Amino acid sequence: MKYKYIPCLIIFLVSSCLNTNKTKISGNISNPKEDIISFSSIDLKEEITFKTSIDSKGYFQLSFNIDTPSYFNVLHGNESSKMFINPNDNIKLRLNTNEFDESISYSGSEASNFLCEKYLLIENYNFYNENYFLQDSIKYIESTNKFRKLLRKKLNSVNNEDFILKEETSINELLDYYLNKQKEISNLPFEQKKFLLNEYNFKSNINIFDSLYSLDLKNFNEFTNNYFLTLNSYLEDIKDYEFINSKISEINKYLSSWKERKVQLEGIPKEGEDFIDFTYPDINNNLISLSDFKGELVYIDVWASWCGPCKKEIPSLKKLENDFKDENLTFLSISVDENKEDWTSMVIKKKLGGIQLWANGWSEITDYYAIFSIPRFILISKEGKIISNNAPRPSSNEIKELLMKNI
C-alpha cells in the first residue's frame, strides 16, 4: 500500500489535515538528486511508503499516521538511511547528498540520530582486524566488548525504552556473529591464520569487479593470473598440504567464475547492435518475447522480489511509467526469482505495471546480457538496437532525458 502526502486544499478537510495526532516530518536537502523523498517501513507487517516532493530550495514536509513505533528507511536518489519514527513525532531532517551518511541528522528524534551514528561507527570499525585473525578468542572478545560498551553508552542517551531494547538485541546479534566467526578460526595453526589475514587484506585492496569492466580480455586474464600468483605466494610457509590444496582449489574456482563472466561480457551486443531475443511467461503463463515489441522503445528492468535495491526502484519506476503512459514506450520487467509464488505475490501486492515476466532464476537473459547483479536496466530502440546495456535507473536524473531522446 502506498501513501503520498497531498496538500490540504479543500476546506472541509483542513481539520483532518491539521490533526495534531499525526507524525510530521520536514526538512531541508542540500544538493538534491531528485524532487522526491520517501520513507519506507522496515518492520511493519505491511510495508508502507510515504512520499513527498522537494521544492526548488530543497525543502519538504509531510504528515502521516502510524500506530506503532517503527523503523523506516529514508530514500533519496540512490542512497538511503535508517531512522526510527514514533506516532506523533515532529521530526526535522537535514541532509547534504554530497556526503549522505556523514551529514544526515534529525531534530526531534534521538533514536534516529543514534542509528546514524551507529552506522558510521560500525562502518569505520574493522571487525576483520589482526586480533580477529591472529590473536586468541579472549583478546578478540575484549576488543569487541569495548566496542559493544561504546554503542550501549551512546544508546543509553536515548530516552526510549522500547527502542533501546530493540537496538540492544540488534547490537548483540551483530557482534555475536563476528565473535562466532572468529572462534571458528581461533584454533587454526598460526601460519594458516596469517594466510587468512593476508588473503583478506589483499582482496580488500583489489576490486575485481571494476577490473572486469575496465580491462580488455587480454589484460583481465593477466590480472587474474597475477591474482593467483599473489595468493599462492602466501601459502609458501604452510606445511599442511590439505589446507594448501583446498585453498588453491578455492582460488581457481573463484577466478574461473570471473573469467567466465569476462567472456560473457565480451559477447553481449554493443550499443547500436541488434538485441538478443528471449522468451518468458507472464503471470497468466502467456509466452512473451522481447521481439514482440519491435517498433517500440523498450525499457527492461531485471529484478527479483528478494532484492532490496530492486524494490527501492519500484516507486520511481511506477512514476516513470505514468509520465510516459501516452508514449510508444514499453516497460518490460523480468524477474529472476526462483520461487514463482514470491514473484506473483509481489506483482499482485505491489500492483506492478508494465509487462511482467518470470525468468525462473538466472537464465538466458542474464547470460545473454552478462548480468551479474541486479537491478539492471537495458534500453532497446524501436529498431531493435541496443541503446544502453546498463541504462540509468528509474530514480536517476538521467533516465527521463534518455527516454525522451529516443521516443
Secondary structure, DSSP 8 states (H G I E B T S, - for coil): -EEE-----SGGGHHHHT-TTSEEEEEEEES-SSSEEEEEESSSSS--EEEEE--TTSEEEEEE--SS-EEEEEEETTEEEEEEE-TT-EEEEEEEGGGHHHH-EEES-HHHHHHHHHHHHHHHS-SSSHHHHHS-HHHHHHHHHHHHHHHHHHHTTS--HHHHHHHHHHHHHHHHHHHHHHHHHTTS-HHHHHHHHHHHHHHHH--HHHHHHHS-HHHHHHHHHHHHHHHHHTTTT---HHHHHHHHHHHHHHHHHHHHHHHHHHHS--TTSB----EEEBTT--EEEGGGGTTSEEEEEEE-TT-HHHHHTHHHHHHHHHHTTTSSEEEEEEE--S-HHHHHHHHHHTT--SEEEE--SS-HHHHHTT--SS-EEEEE-TTSBEEESS---TTSSSHHHHHHHH-
